[in-house]
Amino acid sequence: MIQKPVHMNHPTWHLAAVLTVALGLLGGCNEAKNKLVLPAPASVGVAAPMQRAVTPYLELTGTMTAFASVNLVARVNGYLKSINYVDGATAKAGELLFEIEPAPYQVQVKQAEAALSGAKAGLVQTQLEFERQDTLQKQGVNTEANLDKARANRDTDKANVESADANLQTAQINLSYTRVEAPFDGIVTRHLESLGELVGTGGHVNLASIVQLDPIYVTFNVSEQDLLKFRANDRRPSLAELQQIPIEVGLMNEEGFPHQGKINYASPEIDPQTATLLVRGKFENKNRALLPGMFVRLRVPMGPPKADALLVPDRILQQNQEGRYLLVVGANDEVEQRAVQLGELDGQLRVITAGLKPDDKVVITGQDRAVPGRKVTTRPISIASAAGGTDATK
């Protein structure tokens, strides 16, 4: 019997072919599921903390205040005769700024001079009379009563001379008050009264103000806690030593602390209401970069430099509810979240006072790929080059 060949289009062949392909694919899927391919460890840049001498600073805020500032007032009544400066100009000590009409006070001086001359003439006469009566008394031809009377007249005229002399001095002082002069070198503010105004009476007393800007002061408050930290370093300086302690300030738009000065005063007592100590620093200010009323950042050294301080870029520090931390790669190349305590900021670097060791490998770049508990591959980088900018290889 001749067997008929199976045609390729036969339904039975199609079914067998489909089952064969399906079973092959199913087996391949199972084989793929059993082989788990792990991603390669992330690559991060690491470096040991920088180690160098760093001075511990106390950073605070303060306010600039004028070295000297006074109101220029009219101390006598009169019409304002002249204004001898330009508003906002610099004046030297002793320079005439305002003049009040002097004529009435010049007349008072002349009157006082005349009264003094008359009192002196009267004293000459009574002095001679006293001497004559004293001579007669010694010769026994005069009574004690006449001598006492002459002495009383002489003493009265002495008092009149002293009174007239005091009146003359008062008149001369009042005349000097008609000239309002600069008490020190400084900048004079706008004038508050006009020419011809009657000043020195009512509400017309203040004429202007003068402010000395060079040198200039900064005032700030130190908390009791910070004061105790300062004293913990055995620092109880005398006034002479206190005036040698440096202080640095920076304006809000300045980088760092470019202005250098020295402390020149510290209050002898703590304010019980604020629990702070008032401290004042003194700065040269020849270019007038600092003005009274400016709000400034400042720092004061808390002690001698610490030789072995550990520093990392301030920008790599992170924070959670427990505080600040760093990412550190351990010996088994696993990332660890390390809680740290912070010291002062030194440029772009932050001092780490606790939680870090000199040989730790701190994650500097690729922090977004460094997951605590997972392994990473590391590449060494320089902290100095990474301190100032962002990581371009994140």
C-alpha positions as CSV (number, residue, x, y, z in Angstrom):
1,M,0.0,0.0,0.0
2,I,1.4,3.3,-1.0
3,Q,1.5,5.9,1.8
4,K,0.5,9.5,0.8
5,P,3.0,12.1,1.8
6,V,1.8,14.7,4.2
7,H,1.3,18.1,2.5
8,M,2.9,21.2,4.0
9,N,-0.5,22.8,4.2
10,H,-2.1,20.0,6.2
11,P,-3.7,21.2,9.4
12,T,-2.0,18.6,11.5
13,W,1.4,19.9,10.5
14,H,0.5,23.4,11.4
15,L,-0.6,22.4,14.9
16,A,2.7,20.5,15.6
17,A,4.8,23.4,14.4
18,V,3.0,25.9,16.6
19,L,3.3,23.7,19.7
20,T,7.0,23.1,19.0
21,V,7.8,26.9,18.8
22,A,5.6,27.7,21.8
23,L,7.4,25.1,24.0
24,G,10.8,26.5,22.8
25,L,9.9,30.0,23.7
26,L,8.5,29.0,27.1
27,G,11.7,27.2,27.9
28,G,13.8,30.2,26.9
29,C,11.7,32.5,29.1
30,N,12.1,30.3,32.1
31,E,15.9,30.1,31.5
32,A,16.1,34.0,31.4
33,K,14.1,34.4,34.6
34,N,16.5,32.2,36.4
35,K,19.5,34.4,35.5
36,L,19.4,37.7,37.5
37,V,21.8,40.3,36.1
38,L,22.7,42.9,38.7
39,P,23.6,46.5,37.7
40,A,27.2,47.6,38.1
41,P,28.1,49.5,41.3
42,A,27.8,53.2,41.0
43,S,31.0,55.2,40.6
44,V,31.7,58.0,43.1
45,G,34.5,60.4,43.8
46,V,36.0,60.1,47.2
47,A,38.7,61.9,49.2
48,A,40.1,61.9,52.7
49,P,39.2,65.1,54.7
50,M,41.7,67.9,54.3
51,Q,43.8,68.4,57.4
52,R,45.4,71.8,58.2
53,A,45.6,74.5,60.9
54,V,42.4,76.4,61.3
55,T,41.6,79.2,63.8
56,P,38.4,78.7,65.7
57,Y,36.1,81.7,65.2
58,L,32.9,83.0,66.8
59,E,30.7,84.3,64.0
60,L,28.1,86.9,64.8
61,T,26.3,89.8,63.4
62,G,26.8,93.5,64.4
63,T,26.0,97.1,63.6
64,M,28.4,99.8,62.5
65,T,28.3,102.9,64.6
66,A,30.0,106.3,64.2
67,F,33.2,106.9,66.1
68,A,31.7,110.3,67.1
69,S,28.4,112.0,66.3
70,V,27.0,115.2,67.8
71,N,24.3,117.7,67.1
72,L,25.4,121.2,66.3
73,V,23.1,123.5,68.3
74,A,22.6,127.2,68.8
75,R,23.7,127.9,72.4
76,V,22.6,131.6,72.3
77,N,19.6,133.4,70.8
78,G,20.0,135.4,67.7
79,Y,19.5,135.6,63.9
80,L,21.5,133.2,61.8
81,K,24.0,135.3,60.0
82,S,25.8,132.8,57.8
83,I,26.2,129.2,56.9
84,N,29.8,128.5,56.0
85,Y,29.8,125.0,54.6
86,V,28.2,122.8,51.8
87,D,25.7,120.2,53.0
88,G,27.5,116.8,53.2
89,A,31.0,118.3,53.0
90,T,33.9,117.3,55.2
91,A,34.9,119.8,57.9
92,K,38.1,120.0,59.9
93,A,38.1,120.5,63.7
94,G,37.7,124.2,64.5
95,E,36.3,125.1,61.1
96,L,33.4,127.7,61.3
97,L,30.1,126.2,60.2
98,F,27.5,128.7,61.4
99,E,27.6,132.2,62.7
100,I,24.8,133.8,64.8
101,E,24.6,137.6,64.7
102,P,27.4,138.7,67.1
103,A,26.6,142.4,67.5
104,P,24.4,142.1,70.6
105,Y,27.0,140.0,72.4
106,Q,29.9,142.2,71.4
107,V,28.0,145.0,73.1
108,Q,27.6,142.9,76.2
109,V,31.3,142.3,76.3
110,K,32.1,146.0,76.1
111,Q,29.6,146.7,78.9
112,A,31.2,144.0,81.0
113,E,34.7,145.4,80.3
114,A,33.6,148.8,81.4
115,A,32.0,147.5,84.6
116,L,35.2,145.6,85.4
117,S,37.3,148.8,84.8
118,G,35.0,150.8,87.2
119,A,35.2,148.1,89.9
120,K,39.0,148.0,89.7
121,A,39.1,151.8,90.0
122,G,36.9,151.7,93.1
123,L,39.1,149.0,94.6
124,V,42.2,151.2,94.1
125,Q,40.6,153.9,96.1
126,T,39.4,151.8,99.0
127,Q,42.7,149.9,99.1
128,L,44.5,153.2,99.6
129,E,42.0,154.3,102.3
130,F,42.5,151.0,104.1
131,E,46.3,151.4,104.1
132,R,46.0,155.0,105.5
133,Q,43.7,153.9,108.3
134,D,46.0,151.1,109.1
135,T,49.0,153.4,109.4
136,L,47.0,155.8,111.7
137,Q,45.9,152.9,113.8
138,K,49.5,151.8,114.3
139,Q,50.4,155.4,115.3
140,G,47.7,155.4,117.9
141,V,45.8,158.3,116.4
142,N,42.9,156.3,114.9
143,T,40.1,154.2,116.2
144,E,39.5,150.5,115.6
145,A,36.1,151.3,114.1
146,N,37.6,153.5,111.3
147,L,40.0,150.7,110.4
148,D,37.3,148.1,110.3
149,K,35.1,150.3,108.1
150,A,38.0,150.9,105.6
151,R,38.7,147.1,105.5
152,A,35.0,146.4,104.8
153,N,34.9,148.9,101.9
154,R,38.2,147.4,100.5
155,D,36.8,143.9,100.7
156,T,33.5,144.9,99.1
157,D,35.3,146.4,96.1
158,K,37.4,143.3,95.8
159,A,34.2,141.3,95.5
160,N,32.9,143.8,93.0
161,V,36.0,143.3,90.8
162,E,35.6,139.5,90.9
163,S,32.0,139.8,90.0
164,A,32.6,142.1,87.2
165,D,35.4,139.9,85.9
166,A,33.0,136.9,86.0
167,N,30.4,138.9,84.1
168,L,33.0,139.7,81.5
169,Q,33.9,136.1,81.1
170,T,30.2,135.2,80.7
171,A,29.8,137.8,78.0
172,Q,32.9,136.6,76.2
173,I,31.7,133.0,76.3
174,N,28.3,134.0,74.9
175,L,30.0,135.9,72.2
176,S,32.1,132.8,71.3
177,Y,28.8,130.8,71.1
178,T,27.8,132.9,68.1
179,R,30.4,130.9,66.2
180,V,29.4,127.3,65.8
181,E,32.5,125.4,64.9
182,A,33.3,121.7,64.0
183,P,34.3,119.9,67.3
184,F,36.3,117.3,65.3
185,D,37.0,116.2,61.7
186,G,33.8,114.8,60.1
187,I,31.0,115.1,57.6
188,V,28.4,117.7,58.3
189,T,24.8,116.9,57.5
190,R,22.3,119.2,55.8
191,H,21.5,122.4,57.6
192,L,18.2,122.5,59.4
193,E,17.8,126.3,59.7
194,S,17.9,129.0,57.0
195,L,19.7,132.3,56.9
196,G,17.9,135.0,58.9
197,E,16.1,132.5,61.1
198,L,15.9,133.3,64.8
199,V,17.7,130.4,66.4
200,G,18.5,129.2,69.9
201,T,15.0,129.5,71.1
202,G,11.8,127.4,70.8
203,G,12.1,124.6,68.3
204,H,15.1,126.3,66.4
205,V,18.0,124.9,68.4
206,N,19.5,122.1,66.2
207,L,21.4,123.5,63.3
208,A,22.9,120.3,61.8
209,S,24.9,117.3,62.9
210,I,28.5,116.2,62.3
211,V,29.6,112.5,62.1
212,Q,33.1,111.1,62.2
213,L,33.5,108.1,60.0
214,D,37.2,107.4,60.3
215,P,37.8,105.4,62.4
216,I,34.4,103.7,62.9
217,Y,33.0,101.3,65.5
218,V,31.1,98.0,65.2
219,T,29.0,96.9,68.2
220,F,27.8,93.4,68.8
221,N,26.5,91.2,71.6
222,V,28.1,88.0,72.8
223,S,25.9,85.4,74.5
224,E,26.7,84.2,77.9
225,Q,27.2,80.7,76.5
226,D,29.8,81.9,74.0
227,L,31.5,84.0,76.6
228,L,31.9,80.9,78.7
229,K,33.4,79.0,75.7
230,F,35.9,81.9,75.3
231,R,36.9,81.7,78.9
232,A,37.2,77.9,78.7
233,N,40.3,78.5,76.7
234,D,41.8,80.3,79.7
235,R,41.3,83.7,78.0
236,R,40.6,86.5,80.5
237,P,42.5,89.3,78.8
238,S,43.4,92.6,80.4
239,L,42.2,95.8,78.7
240,A,45.6,96.1,76.9
241,E,45.4,92.5,75.7
242,L,41.7,92.8,74.8
243,Q,42.6,95.8,72.5
244,Q,44.9,93.5,70.6
245,I,42.3,90.8,69.7
246,P,41.6,91.0,66.0
247,I,38.1,91.3,64.6
248,E,37.0,91.0,61.0
249,V,33.8,92.1,59.4
250,G,32.1,91.7,56.0
251,L,29.1,93.4,54.4
252,M,26.1,91.5,53.2
253,N,27.3,91.7,49.5
254,E,31.0,90.9,50.3
255,E,32.8,87.6,50.2
256,G,34.4,86.6,53.4
257,F,35.5,89.2,56.0
258,P,37.7,91.8,54.1
259,H,37.7,94.5,56.8
260,Q,40.2,94.1,59.7
261,G,40.1,95.8,63.1
262,K,40.6,95.2,66.8
263,I,38.3,95.0,69.8
264,N,38.7,98.1,72.0
265,Y,35.9,97.7,74.6
266,A,33.9,95.0,76.4
267,S,31.2,95.8,78.9
268,P,32.1,94.8,82.5
269,E,28.7,93.2,83.0
270,I,26.1,91.0,81.3
271,D,22.8,92.5,80.5
272,P,20.3,90.5,82.6
273,Q,17.5,91.1,80.2
274,T,19.2,89.7,77.1
275,A,21.9,87.6,78.8
276,T,24.5,89.1,76.5
277,L,27.7,91.1,76.8
278,L,28.2,94.2,74.7
279,V,31.5,94.3,72.8
280,R,32.8,97.0,70.5
281,G,35.5,96.9,67.7
282,K,37.4,99.7,66.0
283,F,38.2,99.9,62.3
284,E,40.0,102.2,60.0
285,N,37.6,103.5,57.4
286,K,39.6,105.9,55.1
287,N,37.6,105.0,52.0
288,R,34.3,105.2,53.9
289,A,33.2,101.7,52.8
290,L,31.6,101.2,56.2
291,L,28.8,103.5,57.3
292,P,27.0,103.9,60.6
293,G,23.8,101.7,60.8
294,M,25.1,99.1,58.4
295,F,24.3,95.5,59.3
296,V,27.5,93.4,59.1
297,R,28.8,89.8,59.5
298,L,31.8,89.5,61.9
299,R,34.0,86.9,63.4
300,V,36.3,86.9,66.4
301,P,39.0,84.3,67.1
302,M,38.0,82.0,70.0
303,G,41.6,80.8,70.6
304,P,44.8,79.8,69.0
305,P,44.8,77.8,65.6
306,K,44.0,74.1,65.8
307,A,46.7,72.3,63.9
308,D,44.9,69.1,62.9
309,A,41.5,70.3,62.0
310,L,39.5,68.1,59.5
311,L,37.8,70.0,56.6
312,V,35.4,68.9,53.8
313,P,33.5,71.0,51.2
314,D,30.6,72.7,52.9
315,R,28.3,71.9,49.9
316,I,28.5,68.1,50.4
317,L,27.0,68.2,53.9
318,Q,23.5,66.9,54.0
319,Q,20.8,67.1,56.7
320,N,17.9,64.9,58.0
321,Q,15.8,65.0,61.1
322,E,18.7,63.8,63.3
323,G,21.1,66.5,62.1
324,R,23.9,67.0,59.6
325,Y,25.7,64.0,58.0
326,L,28.2,62.9,55.4
327,L,28.3,59.9,53.1
328,V,31.5,57.8,53.7
329,V,32.7,54.7,51.9
330,G,33.7,51.9,54.3
331,A,36.4,49.2,53.9
332,N,34.0,46.9,52.0
333,D,33.1,49.6,49.6
334,E,29.7,50.1,51.1
335,V,28.3,53.6,51.6
336,E,27.7,54.7,55.2
337,Q,25.7,57.6,56.4
338,R,27.9,59.3,59.1
339,A,26.5,61.9,61.5
340,V,28.9,64.7,62.1
341,Q,29.3,67.8,64.2
342,L,30.2,71.1,62.5
343,G,32.8,73.7,63.3
344,E,33.4,77.1,61.6
345,L,33.3,77.8,57.9
346,D,36.7,78.4,56.4
347,G,36.1,79.7,52.9
348,Q,34.3,76.9,51.0
349,L,35.4,74.3,53.5
350,R,33.6,73.3,56.8
351,V,35.5,72.1,59.8
352,I,34.2,68.8,61.2
353,T,34.7,68.6,64.9
354,A,33.3,65.1,65.5
355,G,32.1,62.0,63.6
356,L,35.0,61.9,61.0
357,K,38.5,60.4,61.0
358,P,41.5,61.5,59.0
359,D,41.6,58.4,56.9
360,D,37.8,58.2,56.1
361,K,36.9,58.2,52.4
362,V,34.2,60.9,52.1
363,V,31.9,60.9,49.0
364,I,32.6,64.2,47.3
365,T,31.0,63.7,43.9
366,G,28.2,61.4,42.7
367,Q,26.3,61.7,45.9
368,D,23.0,61.1,44.2
369,R,24.3,57.6,43.2
370,A,25.6,56.8,46.6
371,V,22.9,54.9,48.5
372,P,23.7,54.0,52.2
373,G,24.2,50.2,52.5
374,R,25.0,49.7,48.8
375,K,28.4,49.1,47.3
376,V,30.1,51.6,45.0
377,T,33.3,51.9,43.0
378,T,35.5,54.7,44.0
379,R,37.9,57.1,42.3
380,P,40.1,59.5,44.2
381,I,39.7,63.2,43.7
382,S,41.1,66.4,45.2
383,I,39.1,68.1,47.9
384,A,40.8,71.4,47.1
385,S,39.6,71.3,43.5
386,A,36.1,70.2,44.4
387,A,35.6,72.7,47.2
388,G,34.5,75.6,45.2
389,G,32.1,74.3,42.5
390,T,29.5,71.7,41.7
391,D,30.4,68.3,40.5
392,A,30.4,68.1,36.7
393,T,30.5,64.3,36.7
394,K,27.4,63.6,38.9
